Amino acid sequence: MRVKMMQPLKKTVRYVPEESKDKVISDEDVLGTLLKVFQALFINDFNKQSDILTMLPETVKSKYHDLLSVQHPRVKLLEYRHQQQNIFKPEEILYKTLGFSVARATSSLISAGKGVFVTRGLVPKGAVVAMYPGTVYQKYEPIFFQSIGNPFIFRCLDGVLVDGNDKGISKVVYRSCNGRDRLGPLKMSDSTWLTSEICNPLAVGQYVNNCSNDRAANVCYQEFDVPAVFPIELKQYLPNIAYSCDKQSPLRCVILVALRDIKQGEELFSNYYTIVS
Ligand SMILES: C[S@@+](CC[C@H](N)C(=O)[O-])C[C@H]1O[C@@H](n2cnc3c(N)ncnc32)[C@H](O)[C@@H]1O
């Protein structure tokens, strides 16, 4: 599969070498990483999750109870919910969970706007380093107005598009879909990547700049379809939402995988024209 930035939509088919078509890491590894990070964010947010917890089955509640008592042996669940001092910033949770954090900052390239940097720790080769947030459009769904002058549209080979623009009509559409799919207190996706207070610190992948002759790609895109077994209480951290509520197809996410070890202070660079499926 491949990716293409459009300004507006162009239908260019690009060559992807046969040896590059395999996924860099398995779907199981992607799922494992997302669950690890999202579960840590959920536990860190526990004092805000009481409405959601009441809707979950006893087995799930007791799982979180057990996880909390391992991390905070002397604190009871109810007391924990009222404690503010244990709350870490999302990027600290990412660092504690995966050993690195990433964030947006002015690109090291002249006139390239913002980029994404490793702000702390080391990203090991093969790690999920970021997610590409945005509204997911099937190839037959209307995106003409959102695509005008929009460099944040990402295309998969099967024609699925992800609009990661955090401004204008794209932002309005994402917020509207996010409100539509909410089930009471249960959110089916995260919309905080549209603000400066990001809840899922991985959701910065749309700001990764393109590689060049001087700056080789150190990350690549990979598709990930969210499986039916994905825990409902963790969907609030998924930075993608379907434009139409079509229950048939799984939610498409796009993640960025490290192609080599990436050190603290390095900027991430991808190849805008290639994605592996
Ligand atoms: C998806 S956006 C990436 C985020 C962008 N840097 C920003 O701050 O909004 C793609 C745009 O970033 C800029 N860009 C990406 N890679 C670049 C590069 N290697 N050199 C110069 N500009 C680049 C181009 O303006 C491109 O249209």
The ligand as an SDF file (V2000), in Angstrom:
LIG
                    3D

 27 29  0  0  0  0  0  0  0  0999 V2000
    1.5510   16.8760    6.1170 C   0  0  0  0  0  0  0  0  0  0  0  0
    2.2340   18.4300    6.1940 S   0  0  0  0  0  0  0  0  0  0  0  0
    3.5050   18.1970    7.3720 C   0  0  0  0  0  0  0  0  0  0  0  0
    3.4440   19.2470    8.4790 C   0  0  0  0  0  0  0  0  0  0  0  0
    3.9070   20.6000    8.0600 C   0  0  0  0  0  0  0  0  0  0  0  0
    5.3670   20.6770    8.1780 N   0  0  0  0  0  0  0  0  0  0  0  0
    3.2260   21.6810    8.8800 C   0  0  0  0  0  0  0  0  0  0  0  0
    3.8520   22.3130    9.7250 O   0  0  0  0  0  0  0  0  0  0  0  0
    2.0220   21.8680    8.6980 O   0  0  0  0  0  0  0  0  0  0  0  0
    3.0260   18.4710    4.6490 C   0  0  0  0  0  0  0  0  0  0  0  0
    3.6270   19.8030    4.3290 C   0  0  0  0  0  0  0  0  0  0  0  0
    4.8320   20.0140    5.0870 O   0  0  0  0  0  0  0  0  0  0  0  0
    5.8220   20.6350    4.2760 C   0  0  0  0  0  0  0  0  0  0  0  0
    6.9370   19.7020    4.1050 N   0  0  0  0  0  0  0  0  0  0  0  0
    6.9450   18.3920    4.3580 C   0  0  0  0  0  0  0  0  0  0  0  0
    8.1470   17.8570    4.1070 N   0  0  0  0  0  0  0  0  0  0  0  0
    8.9280   18.8580    3.6570 C   0  0  0  0  0  0  0  0  0  0  0  0
   10.2850   18.9340    3.2190 C   0  0  0  0  0  0  0  0  0  0  0  0
   11.0830   17.8760    3.1890 N   0  0  0  0  0  0  0  0  0  0  0  0
   10.7420   20.1590    2.8460 N   0  0  0  0  0  0  0  0  0  0  0  0
    9.9540   21.2450    2.8820 C   0  0  0  0  0  0  0  0  0  0  0  0
    8.6690   21.2300    3.2830 N   0  0  0  0  0  0  0  0  0  0  0  0
    8.1570   20.0540    3.6630 C   0  0  0  0  0  0  0  0  0  0  0  0
    5.1510   20.9300    2.9460 C   0  0  0  0  0  0  0  0  0  0  0  0
    4.6350   22.2450    3.0460 O   0  0  0  0  0  0  0  0  0  0  0  0
    4.0400   19.9140    2.9030 C   0  0  0  0  0  0  0  0  0  0  0  0
    2.9790   20.3380    2.0610 O   0  0  0  0  0  0  0  0  0  0  0  0
  1  2  1  0
  2  3  1  0
  2 10  1  0
  3  4  1  0
  4  5  1  0
  5  6  1  0
  5  7  1  0
  7  8  2  0
  7  9  1  0
 10 11  1  0
 11 12  1  0
 11 26  1  0
 12 13  1  0
 13 14  1  0
 13 24  1  0
 14 15  1  0
 14 23  1  0
 15 16  2  0
 16 17  1  0
 17 18  1  0
 17 23  2  0
 18 19  1  0
 18 20  2  0
 20 21  1  0
 21 22  2  0
 22 23  1  0
 24 25  1  0
 24 26  1  0
 26 27  1  0
M  CHG  2   2   1   9  -1
M  END
$$$$
